Amino acid sequence: GSALVTKNVGMDMRIMGAPAYYPLIEAGRNWYECRAEYELILDFYTQLIGRKTGRQPEENILFPLRLYCRGSIDMTVEWIFAPKERTPEQMAALLVSALPMPVTELFQQLGVLR
């Protein structure tokens, strides 16, 4: 029906210097269920931080990161079902620019963002 996601949504990224594709939402899923995907994205980011720093993120990073992950899923789902005013590249750029400042600064220090 109309509540099913029609295309895969994911991110091209570099993990430890190697190009990789990270799936966020799979086609055929009910978009209401996709909102729960934020746990997977949060796990990805916390594991990335853990690998780069040797420890789990502290609350001053974890709280804005959790907030960002929830919001980015909602905005991505909204983008999927709304008239396409943005290309995937534009949407990706907006999502990166929306990272909270503490997370952006940490990712820049860790070499995750330039």
N, C-alpha and C positions, 0 to 999 in steps of 0.2 A: 503494500500500500504506500500511501504518500508519506508515512512516517519512517520509511526505510531509507537509509543512506545509500545513495546510488554509486558513489565512487570511493575508492580508498583515499584516505588522507594521511599524510605522513610528512616527515622532514628528511631532507638530505642534509647530512652533517658530517663532521670529521670526528672520529673517536680514536684517540691516541694517534692522530696524524693520518689515519686511513679513512677514505670516504666510506660512508655507511648510510643506509636508509633506515629510518626509525618509524615504523607504522604507528599512527595514533588512533585512527578510526577505520574499521574495515567496512567495505561495501556490504550491503545486505543486513546490517545491524539496525535495530530500531534506534532512532536518534535519542529517545529518552534514556536508553541504556548507555549511550555514549557519554553522557554526563558523568557517569561513574568511572570513566577511563582516566580521570585525573589522577587516581591512585597510581596507575601505571606510569604516567608521566612524572609524577612526584618521585616515585621510586627510581626512575631513570636518572633524574637530576641529583637525588641524594646519593645514589651509588657513584655517579660521576664525581661529585664533590668528595666522597669518601676515598675513591681511587686516587684523586689528585692531591688530597691533603692528608690522608691516613686517618681521618676521623670523620664522624658524622657532623653535619652542619648544626651549629648552635641555633637557639631560638631566634636570634636577630636576623638570621638568614632563612631559617625554616618557615617562620610565619609568613614573610612576604612571598616566599617561594610557593607555599601552599595556596595563598591568595591568588597568585599569578596563575598557577596550574588550573585552578577552578575556573577563573575568568577566561583563560585562553581556550579551554574546551567549550565553554558557552559561546564565546565569540566565533570559534571555528564552526560549531554546529549552526549558529545563526547565519554565517557566511555561506554554508553549504545550501541552506534552504532559501536564502534571500536571492533576489535578482543579483546576478554577478556584476557588481560595480567595480570589483577588484580582481586582478589576476592572482593566481596562486603566489607568484613572486612578490606582488605588492602586499598580500596578506601576510606572508612570511616576514617581510620587512617590518610591517606594523607590529606583529607579535614580538619580534626581537626588540623593537624600540619601546615596547611596553614593559619590558622586564624591570622590576623594581630596582632602584639605584643600588641598594646593598648587594643584590644578586649580580647586577651588571658589573659592579666593581670587583667582586670576588671572581667572576668568570673572566674578566680581563686580567686579573692577577694570575689566574691559573692557566691562561692562554687558550681558554675556551672561546672567548670573543676577542675580536680585534678592535 
